[in-house]
Structure formats: C-alpha cells, structure tokens
Amino acid sequence: MPEIKLSIGGRDFQVACQEGEENFLTDAANLLNSESQKLVSQLGRLSESRMLLMAGLMLADRMINLEKSINEREKQIEQKEIDLEKSISAAKAASDSKPAFANDISDLLAKTAKRLESVAKLTSSQ
C-alpha cells in the first residue's frame, strides 16, 4: 500500500492509500490545502484540528451550493423537455394538414429533445 506525503495548511501528513488512488488523494489534499491557506491568511495560525474542521466545512458549503445549482438546472431541463414534448405533439397534430413542413419541424424537435435528454443525463451524473 503506497504512502504519500500531503501538505495541508503548512503541515505535512503521511497518508496511506490504495494503489492507483494517489492522484485522486493528491487532488483532494490540494483542494483542502487551498481552503486551509485561505483560513491561515485570514485568521493566522490555527490548531491543526480547527484548521481542518473549518476547511472541511467551507468545502462542504461549496458542495451543497453546487448540488443546489445542479438540482435547479435539472428542473429547468425537465421543464424544457416537457415543453418540447408539447411542441412535438402540436407539430404532429399539425402535420395532418401540412405534412411536409410539419414533419420537418417534428423531426427537428425530436432531435432537440434527444439532445436535451443527453445533457440532462450528463448533468445528473455529475
């Protein structure tokens, strides 16, 4: 099991990790270090536990805000999908009287709906 040295808030830590997780752990430590450095520059020297607690809380706050933003965007996408479905239905209904033009619109709306569904799936996987 590899051990790596992480520097967080001006302090070094030796941490063991699974093989292949070194880069992920280093990236996570860099993010935590960035938050810790902000705290140190604002508040001065803090105890190790206090610094890590505060940095963790700051990151948790950022994560919560990102989750809220993602949820709002998913709702917007869902509403756009509903609107597109209505437009597709209306276009199909209109295609009875004007088949060539309405079929083109219906096909275009169906393609757009599929693209939005792809975006929604990508957004929800983040």
C-alpha positions as CSV (number, residue, x, y, z in Angstrom):
1,M,0.0,0.0,0.0
2,P,1.6,3.3,-1.1
3,E,2.1,6.2,1.3
4,I,2.2,9.7,0.1
5,K,3.1,13.0,1.7
6,L,0.4,15.6,1.7
7,S,0.9,19.3,2.7
8,I,-2.3,20.9,4.1
9,G,-2.2,24.3,5.7
10,G,1.5,24.4,6.0
11,R,1.6,21.0,7.8
12,D,2.7,17.7,6.3
13,F,0.8,14.4,6.6
14,Q,1.8,10.9,5.6
15,V,-1.2,9.1,4.3
16,A,-1.6,5.5,3.0
17,C,-3.9,4.8,0.1
18,Q,-4.8,2.1,-2.3
19,E,-2.7,1.5,-5.4
20,G,-3.8,3.9,-8.2
21,E,-5.5,6.4,-5.8
22,E,-2.5,8.6,-5.4
23,N,-3.6,11.3,-7.9
24,F,-7.1,11.4,-6.5
25,L,-5.9,11.8,-3.0
26,T,-3.3,14.4,-4.0
27,D,-6.1,16.4,-5.8
28,A,-8.3,16.2,-2.8
29,A,-5.5,17.3,-0.5
30,N,-4.7,20.2,-2.8
31,L,-8.3,21.4,-2.6
32,L,-8.3,21.1,1.2
33,N,-4.9,22.9,1.3
34,S,-6.3,25.7,-0.8
35,E,-9.2,26.2,1.7
36,S,-6.7,25.9,4.6
37,Q,-4.4,28.5,3.1
38,K,-7.4,31.0,2.9
39,L,-8.1,30.4,6.6
40,V,-4.5,30.8,7.6
41,S,-4.2,34.1,5.7
42,Q,-7.4,35.4,7.2
43,L,-7.1,34.1,10.8
44,G,-3.5,33.4,11.3
45,R,-2.2,30.2,12.8
46,L,-4.9,27.7,13.9
47,S,-4.6,24.4,15.6
48,E,-4.5,21.5,13.2
49,S,-7.9,20.2,14.1
50,R,-9.5,23.6,14.0
51,M,-8.0,24.4,10.6
52,L,-9.1,21.1,9.1
53,L,-12.6,21.4,10.6
54,M,-13.0,24.9,9.2
55,A,-11.6,24.0,5.8
56,G,-13.9,20.9,5.6
57,L,-16.9,23.0,6.5
58,M,-16.0,25.5,3.8
59,L,-15.7,22.7,1.2
60,A,-19.0,21.1,2.4
61,D,-20.7,24.5,1.9
62,R,-19.4,24.7,-1.6
63,M,-20.5,21.2,-2.3
64,I,-24.1,21.9,-1.0
65,N,-24.3,25.0,-3.2
66,L,-23.1,23.1,-6.3
67,E,-25.7,20.3,-5.6
68,K,-28.4,23.0,-5.3
69,S,-27.3,24.5,-8.6
70,I,-27.3,21.1,-10.3
71,N,-30.8,20.3,-9.0
72,E,-32.1,23.7,-10.3
73,R,-30.6,23.0,-13.7
74,E,-32.1,19.5,-13.8
75,K,-35.5,21.0,-13.1
76,Q,-35.0,23.5,-15.9
77,I,-34.1,20.8,-18.3
78,E,-37.1,18.7,-17.2
79,Q,-39.4,21.7,-17.9
80,K,-37.8,22.2,-21.3
81,E,-38.3,18.5,-22.1
82,I,-42.0,18.9,-21.1
83,D,-42.3,21.9,-23.3
84,L,-40.6,20.1,-26.2
85,E,-42.9,17.1,-25.8
86,K,-45.9,19.5,-26.1
87,S,-44.3,21.2,-29.1
88,I,-43.7,17.8,-30.7
89,S,-47.3,16.7,-30.1
90,A,-48.6,20.0,-31.5
91,A,-46.3,19.6,-34.6
92,K,-47.5,16.1,-35.1
93,A,-51.1,17.2,-34.9
94,A,-50.4,20.0,-37.4
95,S,-48.7,17.6,-39.7
96,D,-52.0,16.1,-40.8
97,S,-52.9,19.4,-42.6
98,K,-49.3,20.3,-43.7
99,P,-47.4,17.0,-43.8
100,A,-44.0,18.1,-45.4
101,F,-43.4,21.2,-43.3
102,A,-44.8,19.8,-40.0
103,N,-42.8,16.6,-40.4
104,D,-39.6,18.6,-40.7
105,I,-40.5,20.6,-37.5
106,S,-41.4,17.4,-35.7
107,D,-38.2,15.7,-36.6
108,L,-36.2,18.8,-35.6
109,L,-38.0,19.0,-32.2
110,A,-37.5,15.3,-31.6
111,K,-33.7,15.6,-32.3
112,T,-33.6,18.6,-29.9
113,A,-35.4,16.7,-27.2
114,K,-32.9,13.8,-27.5
115,R,-30.0,16.3,-27.2
116,L,-31.6,17.8,-24.1
117,E,-32.0,14.3,-22.6
118,S,-28.3,13.7,-23.2
119,V,-27.4,16.9,-21.5
120,A,-29.8,16.0,-18.6
121,K,-28.1,12.6,-18.2
122,L,-24.6,14.2,-18.2
123,T,-25.7,16.8,-15.6
124,S,-27.2,14.2,-13.3
125,S,-24.1,12.0,-13.5
126,Q,-22.0,14.9,-12.1
